[in-house]
Amino acid sequence: MSNSNPNDAELEQQRAESATAALKSQTENNHTEESEAAADRIADNLEDAKKDK
């Protein structure tokens, strides 16, 4: 089944690129949130360690 309308192929390419960009953005946001949460836990652990001394 060939695609007779080149505009359809172009539209599909744009959709694929848009979906890829959205997933990349979502992944980067998740990574940032996880990194910030890890930094918060490290800071809490450091404070706890100082209190124990």
C-alpha positions in Angstrom: 0.0 0.0 0.0 1.8 3.1 -1.2 1.2 6.6 0.0 -0.1 8.6 -3.0 -0.3 11.9 -1.1 3.1 13.3 -0.1 1.4 15.7 2.3 0.2 12.7 4.4 3.8 11.5 4.7 5.0 14.9 5.7 2.2 15.2 8.3 3.1 11.8 9.7 6.8 12.9 9.9 5.8 16.0 11.8 3.7 14.0 14.2 6.5 11.6 14.8 8.9 14.4 15.5 6.5 16.1 17.8 5.9 12.9 19.7 9.6 12.3 20.0 10.2 15.9 21.3 7.4 15.5 23.9 8.8 12.2 25.2 12.3 13.7 25.4 10.9 16.7 27.3 9.0 14.4 29.7 12.1 12.3 30.3 14.2 15.3 31.0 11.7 16.7 33.4 11.5 13.3 35.2 15.2 13.2 35.5 15.4 16.7 36.9 12.7 15.9 39.5 14.5 12.7 40.5 17.8 14.5 40.8 16.3 17.2 43.0 14.7 14.6 45.2 18.0 12.8 45.6 19.7 16.1 46.4 17.1 16.8 49.1 17.6 13.3 50.6 21.4 13.8 50.7 21.0 17.2 52.4 18.6 15.6 54.9 21.0 12.8 55.6 23.9 15.3 56.1 21.8 17.3 58.6 20.9 14.1 60.5 24.6 13.1 60.6 25.5 16.5 62.0 22.9 16.2 64.7 24.1 12.7 65.7 27.7 14.0 66.4 
